[in-house]
Amino acid sequence: MTTAVMTLVARCESAPKYMPAYGAWTGRGKKFRSLSLILTGRRQKNKTVSLPAISAVSGGMAADNHRVDHARRLSHVRWLAGGTGSGKSTLARALAERYDVLIYDGDRAERDYVSRCTAHEQPYLWALLQAPLAQNWSGRSAQEIFESMPSLHGETFGFVVDDLLALPTERPVLVDDFRTLPREVAPLLTWPEQAAFLLPTPQFRDGALRARFADDARARANWGDGDHSEALALRLARDELWDAEVRRQAIKLRLPVITVDGSCEAHDLVDDLAARFRLDHRQLVGPPISIS
């Protein structure tokens, strides 16, 4: 993360006031999987643990009649979502260090979705996986790329829920994942500010992504061997469309939207998020009571 991304925001636009740890599925069984993750916080540093296997929820996303139960079971989860290049991972790391929370890193967890998706249940993700990297970013408009995003069609959120239900509940879990849409997470919240959606200004994102993909190896890993400047332009345009959709949904559901424009120091935003997420008491009272 560049120095520029360390200076962030703080404008809440939609709602009144009312980790690094990486989750990844392992195992080959269709019905049962075990979960491995790396814990980060004051008590545990980069410690890999394995959790008991659980039965996967068919189709990923739970049925409507399970959502109330899932909201209760996931009341220890906080959701940090929004647009790319907004500093989510920087803030998640800071929150993990200060408050000893676990982080569910959506980017790393996504790698395991490959073995769990099917052409029938996740057609957009399946199609994306079958195509060469360069093909996904050339010969198409930003609108077409946006409309083909698996997360726009709810294809990845079920995997996230399944993973979270397998995690222990003794400590808060912070989900760091831009794929999370407000309409998906809203039924799982027990208070509105349990989720926050960070959306960077176009200028802020442009600087962040240009710095991120200045590394040719990283650019090639995302876009293949095509024209990287063209791919970056498409990426920026696609992300603006994604941000507009996130903003529209969040405002409709009265969930917090925070604009990242570089006008505020990162530690101030960490303080703001800790208060929203009800983490700020943890520095004083120690480990949380187990949530069952």
N, C-alpha and C positions, 0 to 999 in steps of 0.2 A: 504494500500500500504506500502510495507516495505521500510526501509531507503535506501536499495540498489537501489530501483527503482527510488528514488528521484535524483540519479545521472545518467545522460543520455548522450547523443551523440555528434553528429553533423557532419555527412559526407553526403553531397548531391551527389548522384551518377548518376542521369539520365538526369536532365534538366538544361540548363543554366538559370541564373536568368532572366528573360524576362522583461456542462457548468453547485455547481452542479444544473442543471435544467433537469427535466425528462419529456419527452413528452409521453403521453399515451392516446389512444383513449378510450372513454367511450360511452355507449349507446348501444341499441340493434337493431336499425333499419338497414336494409340491404342497404338502399340508403343514409341515412343521419346519421352522427355521430357528436358528439360534442367533443371537445378536451380540456383536462385539463393538465396543466403543472405547474411546480414549477419554479419560476424565481429566478435566482441568479446573483448577481452583486453588484455594489456599491450602486445602488439606491433601489434595492428590494432584500430582504433576505428571502428565503424559503416561498414565497408568492404564494398560489395556486390561479389560475384564471381559468375561463372557457371561451372558445372562441365560437363564433357562429358556428352552424352546417354548413357543406358544403356537397355537393354531392360528393360521392366517385367516383374516376376514375375507370371505369370497368377494371377488370383484374390487377389493380395496376399500372403497368408501362404505361406511356403515349405513344401514338402512335408517330411515327417518325415526323409527321407533326406538332406535338405540342411541340417538343423539343426546338425550337427556342424561343417560347413564354415562356416555362418553364425556360429556361436559364435566360431570362429577369426577370421573377418573382422570381427567386431564386438567383439573383445576390447579395443578402445580406447574403447568406449562405456560410460558409467555411466548408471544409470537412477534418476531422482529422481521417484518417483510417490507415490500416496496420495490423500488426500481434498482437496477444495477448501477454501480458506481456511486452509491449514496453513502458509503462508509459503514454499512451494516456489520460487516465482519470486524472492522476496527472497534466498533462500539460493543459488539458481542464479546470480544476478547477482554475489553476493559471491564465489562460487567462481570465476566467470569472470574477475573482476578480479584475484583473488589468484594464480590458477594458469594464466591464459591458455588456458582451454579454450573450445571452441565450444559454444554451447547450441542444441539443437533444441527450439524452442518449440512444443509440441503445439497450443496454442490457435490460433496463427497458421497453422501447417501445416494444421490442420483445414479451413481455408477452401478449400484446393485439393482436398480429398477430394471436394468437390461434383462436380467435373468428371470424377472418376475412378470414382465409384460407379455401380452398375447395380442395377436393381430385382431382378434374379435373384441377384446375389452379395452385395449388402448391402441386404436388404429393409427392415430396421429404419431404417437411415440414409436410405434412399430415401423411406420413409414420413414420416420426420421432416422431410425437406426439402420435401415436398409440402404439408404442413399449415401454416396460419398460426401465427405464434408464440404468440398467445394460446390457440389451441386445444391446443397441446402442454402448457399449464399450467393448464387449467381443465376442469372436468367429469370429472376423473380423480383417483384416489387416488395417494398417494406410491408405493404398491406397484406400481400399474399403470405409473406413469412410470418407476420403477426397472426394471421388467421389460422395458420397451421401449427401454432404452438400447442403442444400437448397439454400444458398447464391451463391454457385458456379454456380448454374443453373438460377440465376437471380430471385429467387422466393420471396425474401424479399425486394428488392430495391424499388419496386412499392409502398409498404406500406410506406416506408420512404418518398418518393416523395409526396404521398398524405398527409401525416402528415405535411410536411414542407410547402406545399401550404396553409395549414390552419392556419399557424402561422402569427402573425403580422410582418410587415417589418420595423418597426421603429428602431429596433436595430439589429445588426448582430446576426445570429444564427450559432453556431458551432456544427456540427454533430460529435459526438464521437461514432464511430461504426466500428468495425473490419470487418463487413460483406460487406462493400462497396468495389466493385472492380473498378479498373481504367476504364475499358471499359464502365461501367454503368454511372459513374459520368462525364466522359470526355465531352459528348454532352451538359452537363448542365453548363459547366464552361464558364465564360467570360474572364478569364485569367488563364494560366496554373497553377500558384501557389495559386489559390483559393482552391486547394486540396494539401494535403501532406500525404505521405504514410510512416509511421514509421515501420521499420522492425528490431526486436531485433536480436542480434547474438544468436546462440544456447545456449551459456553459460549464457548470460544475461537472456534469457527466462527461462532456467532451474531453476535458482535461484529465479526468480520472482514467477513462478508457484509452486515450492516446498513450498515457504513461504505462498503463497495464500491458498494452499490446505492442509497445515499442520493442519488446523482446520477441524476436522473430520466431523462436521456437514455440513460444506461447501462442502467437498468432497462428502459426501453422497447425498447432494442436486443435484450435477452434475452427479454423476456416480452410484447412487443407493447403494446397499449393496454388490456389487461385490468386486473384488480385486482392491483396490485403487492404489496400486503401478503399477499394470499392466495397469490400465486405464490412469494413468499419463504418462507412457511411450508411450502409443498409442497417447495420446493428444499431447505430444511434437513432435512425428513423424508426425502426421497429420498437426500440425501447420507449420512445416518446408515445407511441400508440399504446403500449402496455401500461405506461404510467397513467395515461388518460383514462383507461379502463379501471385501473385500481382506484384512482381518485373518484371516478363516478360512483363506483360501488361503495366505497368507504363513506362518502358524503351521504349517500342514500341510506346507509345503515347506521349512520352517526358514529362511525369509528374514527379514531384519531389519524389525521394525515399531517406529517411533519415535512416541511420543505427544507431541503438541504441546499444552501447557497454559499457556504463558506463564511458566513457572517458571525459565527459563534464558535468558541473553542470546544473541542471534543469533550473535555471534562464537564462542561456545563450541560451538554446534552446527555452525558452519562447520568448526571444527577437527575435530570428531568425524566429520563426513562426509568431509572430506579424507583422514583416516586410513583410513576404511572403503574409500573409492574409490581409495586408493593414489595420491593426488595430492600428499601433504604433502612428498615429496622434490623436487617440481618447483621450489620456490622456490630450492633450493640448487644444483641441477644444470642448470638451464636447459631448453631445448627437448627434448622426448622423442625417442628414437630412432624412426624411422619403423617402423610395424607393417605388415607385408605380409600 
